[in-house]
C-alpha cells in the first residue's frame, strides 16, 4: 500500500477519491432521473443511502487528509481554496439532505447546494484537463 507523497496520492487517498466520485455520479444521476420522470421517484431510497455513505466517507477522507497533510502533493492558493470548497460541500450537501428529510430549514438549501457542488466538481475536472493539456502530470497523481 502506497502512502501519500509530495508527488502522488497514496492508495487510501486514491481509493476514497474514486469511490466517492462513483457515488457522486450515482447521486446526480438518481436526482436527475426522478426529476425528469416521476415514475423513478423510488430511486430516492438509493439516493438517501448513498448520501449517508458519502457523508461517512467524507469524514474518513477529511480526517485522512488532515493526518497526512504534510505528505500530500503541494498546490497553490487556488488549489487549496478549491479543495476546501469541495470538502465543505461534501459535508453541507448531505447534511442539508438530512435536514430536508426532517423538515429543517437548512434542508431547503439542499438542491441549491447540490447544484453548486456539481458545478465545483465540473470545475475540478476542467482544471485537471487544462493542466494535463499544459503538460502537467496532475491526473497521474490520482491514478
Steps between C-alpha positions, in 0.01 A plus 500: 500500500640835394487802728447859388817670377583849375448379141222241523197411708521166678273196481253612767465853360451370144251232607293752695513751213381261229246316718346831597509621138297193399253561784461867403429396142229270636361784713474743210360233266227393741397858578488584129305182421217555747480870414450408135266206562274474805478124451865484612429661841579168677866573415491744790564208739825417320584872489455535878704189576783614274483846658549356847788286374657808338473697823686224686762470223545879503574486872756222450653684204521830687668342803737309270590820315566686826717224643703478177490870412879547498553205263238594238586653162542876522267748336461873477245718675235439231545122529474510878192728485334271244567190705377673817176593320460141379547368853255754641235390250575132565358569846244773427312317223424179693437697821245714318346186351459355849354830622257490207395151606414630845344823370782721628543849354853415375340226289356759264856566381567138400427534129689827465802368692500181291495708180791717622685180592434361152642819346804488727563137406470593131755777561727252680487269199548790256810622685643148498453483123648849454810416702541168317484683166771735624724198557465487878451144628217593736273206422781249557511609865157345551526193272 
